[in-house]
Amino acid sequence: MKHLFIINPVAGGKKNRIEELKSEIETFAKTLSDPYEIYITKAPLDATRKIAEYPRDNEMLRVYACGGDGTLNECANGAANHSNIAITQYSNGTGNDFIKTFGQENLGKFRDLNALVSGTVCPLDLIDCSGRYGINIASVGIDARVGRDVHRYSGYPLIGGSTGYIVALLVNVIKGVTQKFKIKHEGKIREKVITLVCACNGRFYGGGFNPVPEALPDDGILDYLVVNGVSRFKVAQVVGKYAKGLFREYPGLIEHIRGENLEILSDKLFIVNIDGEIIETKHIYFKVAPKALNFILPAGIKNIQ
């Protein structure tokens, strides 16, 4: 068995964390009998490339994503459908949203190298987003636009953290909260004006949104929410309920779909947020990839909450 520690040098905006992380890992690695490697990514998707190049006939590789949700996403894309690769998160990012699925009380275990190295492997589903994988939640609409803009505003003086989300939300509400799409599900195409659509494999994103609290990343099904078009004055109320997982309180406005796939098309470009990573397109499909990823649960976590 080999251990690969992937360090994202800009995770959480903490560039000075590289040497600190390397020191933590090297100190711990002295207790290992297995070979290990520390790899610092050099560009977007570098982690995906590094992991995907690992030969399928080699010994088992355990990968530790030392960063946030973006780093974990890159590692998941590299490890997808590789039976001899398993990944986990050594959480050092801003949001660390995916691992909240395993219980708030267990977050500390994802900062414990001993618990991670001695953890058990379980198969999880992924979201196939037109060929790019998501491990947690993918979305289209106003919150995807907010996800694109939040880092821009968080970098301004006196703005940071949750304030960046608020500013990005306000700016995008002013720009408009709806767009016309064609939504295809189970062979049926509907043309709808929507505020947002999400595909949930995990439960948390955006620093605290929990749209479908019962979503499970190992049940072979994706949970979709389609939030119909609402006015600027209504969006805060509806999105507030959506964020808390109270979509059932708005049956006429928020539609819950459980299924394997859903497709979205538009005549205009739109933003897609995949685990915090942004793409721009006119067409996206979401499809469950059952048990496509080996994920390491830290010692002490037996199953998904």
Number of C-alpha atoms within 10 A of each C-alpha: 13 15 20 18 22 26 24 29 20 16 21 16 13 14 11 10 17 17 11 10 17 16 12 12 16 15 11 12 17 10 9 13 9 10 10 19 14 16 16 16 18 11 9 12 16 19 26 20 16 17 23 19 10 17 13 14 9 11 12 17 22 24 27 26 27 27 24 25 29 23 31 31 26 26 29 29 24 24 29 24 18 19 15 17 27 24 27 25 31 25 25 22 22 16 22 24 25 22 24 19 22 18 12 10 8 15 17 12 21 22 16 14 18 16 18 22 18 13 19 17 17 15 16 21 26 32 30 21 21 12 12 14 24 30 28 27 26 27 26 22 21 27 25 25 22 23 24 18 18 22 16 13 18 19 13 10 7 9 15 17 15 14 14 22 22 17 18 23 21 13 14 16 19 9 11 12 23 21 18 15 20 17 22 16 15 10 8 8 13 11 13 15 17 23 26 22 23 25 30 32 30 32 25 27 23 20 13 14 18 22 27 24 16 15 21 22 26 19 13 16 22 30 24 27 21 22 26 18 19 17 13 15 10 11 18 15 11 21 22 14 19 21 19 15 18 17 23 13 12 13 10 10 17 25 15 16 15 14 16 18 22 21 19 19 19 16 11 11 11 20 21 28 22 26 27 24 17 15 14 11 13 14 17 22 17 26 21 26 23 20 18 23 26 24 23 25 25 26 16 13 16 12 9 13 11
